[in-house]
Amino acid sequence: MEPSRLHRVTALDLTVTPWLWPFAQTRRAEIDAHFAEQQRAKPKMWNGRVLLARRPRFEGRSFSAEYFETDFASFLAWRDFGFPDRDIVNGFGMGALRSSDGAFVLGEMGSHTANAGRIYFPAGTPDLDDIRGGTVDIPGSVAREAEEETGLGPGDYRAGADWCCVDIGTSVAMIRELHVDMRGEALQAKIEANLAQQSSPELSAIHLVRRRSDLTPAMPRFVTAYLEAVLPD
């Protein structure tokens, strides 16, 4: 199990700067071959542009990092090849949906996605749509992913004031609780009804988590580390 470190912060300082990733250049042929193989198995997979980070730093109540643009194929190969460049991190936001009775609501990724079967909060690797004035807008990314995956817009929840950053070395998940004034089962049903109206939803199932015993191996370490810290036994 990956070691994890949790940091409570109130400020995110995430700049975007032009930078050529040596891994993406020197291993281009391997990356392209790997993506072609993955795309044959999952034709809907798209090689868009994403943002990864380097030089992550926690200072007091602030998290800062320098982001750069690359293609999804390079990100996928970096992940699937076992993170050969340890100077790079996947720094992304997550919206921890929480109902009025304390249940967390997580989604299971569909079979056509790159993370099929994995269970976590609404999230996504930042992309070019998340850049605002030369910085990465993680609050905006979280709101966008939450709406795309669950149908819940900013008017449906109250966002927490701070962030819990879960650092597992290769990833930093910036998690903010999104409080919904609805009980767990009702919120689950609302999201499921929204998924039923989509022709190709990202999520295949919705799960409620109320205590640590509800955690499963399908949940990534950055999710379980956060939930272990806030849930009762």
N, C-alpha and C positions, 0 to 999 in steps of 0.2 A: 504494500500500500504506500502511495506517495506521501512523504511528509508534508504537512500543511501548516501554514502560519496565517492567523487571522489578524487583520488590522482594521480598526474603526477609524474612518476618516470623514471629514466634512468637505474637503476640497479636492478636485481632480484637475491636474495641470497636464494636459495631454496634447502636446504639439505635434504637428505634421511637418516633416521635412523631406525633401528629395534625397533618396539614398538607393544605391544599387546593392541588392542582396547577393553576396558572393555565392551562397548555396544555389540560388535560383539561376545563376549564370553558369557555374561550373558543372552542374549536374542536370542541365537542360534536357538532354536526350532521355535520361532516366525518368525525369519528371513527366515529360510528355508521354512516354510509353506507359508509365503508371496511370496517368489520367485516362489515357485511351482505354486501358483495361477496365478501369473503374466505370467509365462511361458506357462501355458495352454491357456491363451488368445493370447499370442504372442510367438509362438514356436521358432522363430528365435532369441529370447533373449538369451544371453550367459552369464554365470557366470564366467567372466574372472577376472583377477587381476587388481586393480586400485590403484591410489595413492590419499590419502586425506591428509589434512594438519592440524597442530595445532600450537599454539603460533604465529599467524600472527602479524607482526610488521611493521609499517611505520616509518622510521627514515630519515628525510631529503628527498633526492631524491632516496631512496632505499626501496624496499619491501622485507622482509625476512619471512620465515616460515620453519617449520620442517615437512617434509612429512613422511608418513608411508604407508606400503602396506596393503591392505585388499581385500576382494572379492566384486564383483559388487553387489551381493545379499545384503550384509550388507549396502553398500552405498544406494541402492535403498530403503531398509527398513528404514534407518535413514531419508531419504528424505520423504518417504510416511507416516511415523509415526509422522511427524511434527517436525523433528530435535530435538529429546530428549536430545542429548548430544551437548550442546551449546559451548563446548570448541573446537569443530571440525569445520573446514570450507572446502568447496569444492573450491580449488584454481586452476583455469584453464585458459588457454589462448584462445583468440578469435582473428580472423583475420578480421578486419573491411574493407571488400572490398569496394573501392571507385573508381568510374569511373572518366574519365577526365572532365566530365561536372558536377561533384559534387554529383552524386547520390550514395547512399549506396546500396549494393546488399546483400540481406538476403535470406536464404533458409527456406522453410517450411518442417519440419520433416515428414517422411512418416508414414503411419498407423502402420507399423510393428515395429517401434522403441519405446523406453521407453518414449520419449518426443513427441509423435505423435501430430501433429497440431501446435506445438510451432514454432515460427518464430525467427530466430536469425542468427548471423554470423557463419561462419565455426568455430567449437569448439569441444572440447571433454575433459572429465575428464582424466587427465594424467594417463598413464599406465607404465608398466615396460620397454617398448620400448623407453620411454622418459628419462630414467636415463642415465646420462653421467658423469662418474667419481664421483659418489656419490651425484650428484645434479640433479634436475629436469630441463630439457632443454625445457623451455616453447617456445622459438623461434622455435625450431625444431618441437615441438608439433603442433604449429600453422601452420607451413608449411605443415606438414603431413596431418592435418585435412582439410586444404584448398584444397590440391590436391585430397584427397579421396572423398570429397564432391562435388567439382566443376570441377576437372580436371585441375585446374590452378597450375602450378609449379612456383618455385621461379623466373624463367626467365620471367614470365608473369607479374610481378608486382614489385614495389619498396616499400620496407617496411619502415615505419616511424622510426625515431630515438628513440622515447620514448614510454612509455606505459601509458595508462590511466587505473588505477586500480579502479574498481567500487566495493566498499565494502558494502554489504547489510547484514552483520552479519554472515549468514550461508554460504555465497559464496563471493569469491573475483574473479571477472572477470578481467584478465589482457589483456587489449585490445590494439592492435597495428593496425594502419591503413595500408592497403595494397593498394597502388595506381596503378591502371591499366590504361594504355594509350589507352583507348577505351571509347566511349560514353555509357551511361547507357543501352539503349535498345540493342546495339550491344553486350555488355558484357552479358546481360541477355540471349540473343539468343545463345551465345557461350556456356554458362553453360547448358542451356536447351538441346542443341544438344548433349552435353557430357552425360547428364542424360539419354537421349533417347537410348544411346548405352549400358547402364548398365542393367543387368538382374534384379537386386534388389537394386536400388539406395536408399541412405539414405534420399534424399530429394524428395518431391513430387511436389514442385512448387518453383519458384524464384520470389522474390518481390523487387521492386525498392522503395527506400525511399528518397525523396528529401526535405521534410519539416516536421515539427512536426505534421501536420494534417494527415500525412501518417501513423503515429503510430497506432497500434491496440492492443487490450487486449491479443492477442495471442503472443505478444512479452514479454519476461520476464523483470522484473524490471531492471536488470543490463544492458539490452540492451536499454530500453527506457531512463534510466537515462543518459547513454552516449549520445544518439542521441539528447536528449533535450538540452544537453550542447553544442553541436556543430552545430545543424541545425537552420536555420532561422524559424520564425513563418510561 
